[in-house]
Amino acid sequence: MKVISVQRNSKYENRFHPNMGRLRTKVVYIRRYFLGLPVQTLHKYRKTYYGEVKSCEDCVLSA
């Protein structure tokens, strides 16, 4: 087992943007792990229908 590792995980989330409305999309998280426990999220992004990669900071999570 490594002491420090970096893993990429994906999950589906609901996103909301005033111009687009509700959007269910796959969000990819790149996280740093220390002894198997998540320590820091390095980056998170999503792909659009057209294959573009966008940062998740332009869409707000809906409650």
Residue pairs with C-beta under 8 A, 6 or more apart in sequence:
1 35
1 36
3 34
3 35
4 32
4 33
4 34
5 32
5 33
6 30
6 31
6 32
6 33
6 42
7 30
7 31
7 33
8 28
8 29
8 30
8 31
9 28
9 29
9 31
10 26
10 27
10 28
10 29
11 26
11 27
11 29
12 24
12 25
12 26
12 27
13 24
13 25
13 26
13 27
13 61
14 22
14 23
14 24
14 61
14 62
15 22
15 23
15 24
15 25
15 27
15 46
15 56
15 59
15 60
15 61
15 62
16 22
16 23
16 59
16 60
16 61
16 62
17 23
17 58
17 59
17 60
20 59
22 62
23 59
25 46
25 47
26 46
26 47
27 44
27 45
27 46
27 56
28 44
28 45
28 46
29 41
29 43
29 44
30 41
30 42
30 43
30 44
31 38
31 39
31 40
31 41
31 42
32 38
32 39
32 40
32 41
32 42
33 39
43 55
44 55
44 56
45 53
45 54
45 55
45 56
46 53
46 54
46 56
46 59
47 53
47 54
48 54
